[in-house]
Amino acid sequence: MQQLRMTSDLEDAINVAWNEAEELDCSFQELDDIDLVECREALHKRAKLIMSALHNYAFYSVRTD
């Protein structure tokens, strides 16, 4: 596997993805089932932001738009 060189863009993408994933984790810990259903669209948006941030660096990626 080719080793990736840490560039500013890659570092920014990882930071964005990490922050969004951390917010998702907090949501899953703090919200009850009813709130999770009500927040479904926002949670889905966060997942798409993670995918979008890492899209250019993933060996396998899907469209996020």
Backbone hydrogen bonds, N-H to C=O, Kabsch-Sander energy under -0.5 kcal/mol:
donor,donor_aa,acceptor,acceptor_aa,energy
7,T,5,R,-0.7
11,E,7,T,-2.9
12,D,8,S,-2.5
13,A,9,D,-2.4
14,I,10,L,-2.6
15,N,11,E,-2.3
16,V,12,D,-2.6
17,A,13,A,-2.6
18,W,14,I,-2.8
19,N,15,N,-2.5
20,E,16,V,-2.4
21,A,17,A,-2.6
22,E,18,W,-2.7
23,E,19,N,-2.0
24,L,20,E,-2.3
25,D,21,A,-2.6
26,C,22,E,-2.4
27,S,23,E,-2.4
28,F,24,L,-2.6
29,Q,25,D,-1.8
30,E,26,C,-2.5
31,L,27,S,-2.6
36,L,32,D,-2.6
37,V,33,D,-2.0
38,E,34,I,-2.1
39,C,35,D,-1.9
40,R,37,V,-1.2
43,L,39,C,-2.5
44,H,40,R,-2.6
45,K,41,E,-2.2
46,R,42,A,-2.0
47,A,43,L,-2.1
48,K,44,H,-2.2
49,L,45,K,-2.1
50,I,46,R,-2.1
51,M,47,A,-2.3
52,S,48,K,-2.7
53,A,49,L,-2.5
54,L,50,I,-1.8
55,H,51,M,-0.9
55,H,52,S,-0.5
57,Y,54,L,-1.7
58,A,54,L,-1.1
58,A,55,H,-0.7
